[in-house]
């Protein structure tokens, strides 16, 4: 993740220098640079445009960049959660919605008893494979709150099947494990049903 962040900072710096150079050339040859404040205007414009470009890219355009290696997993999934609590196994059907930007991932899981929301989530590169780790908090329905109280947990998901779209890999199946503060552990198997 530190490497991804340093790469993002490096890319932002290149964009800033490029936009600053364009602003300088336009200001110099189309308008005239008359004072020091004109140079400050160039820097201000370059910073503003760079921030706008990076936010737009990080929120939307990255999905269509064939050189961007971050997996695209956003969409709606259905599947099941196999769990074990106090050595008693069980299975829950689940619906999952994943929203994603270049800077993070939000996972919302719904079962008949609870919903869970991401606190923080991001990809980690492990053995040349991108793995999604996210921390979450559950919100049980009131009738299940004694049996299944609010808890915090962590999940690890990998794309087990993907398809090519816009020259990029898009996940269509995810699987992984999770563990919680109540010592519940389990496996998740998810299949994408729509974007």
Secondary structure, DSSP 8 states (H G I E B T S, - for coil): -HHHHHHHHHHHHHHHHHHHHHHHHHHHHTS---SHHHHHHHHHHHHHHHHHHHHHHHHTGGGG-TT--S-B--EEEEEEEEEEETTEEEEEEEEEEEEEETTEEEEEEE-SSEEEEEEEEEEEEETTEEEEEEEEEEEE-GGGTTTS---EEEEEEEEEEEEEETTEEEEEEEEEEEEETTS-EEEEEEEEEE-
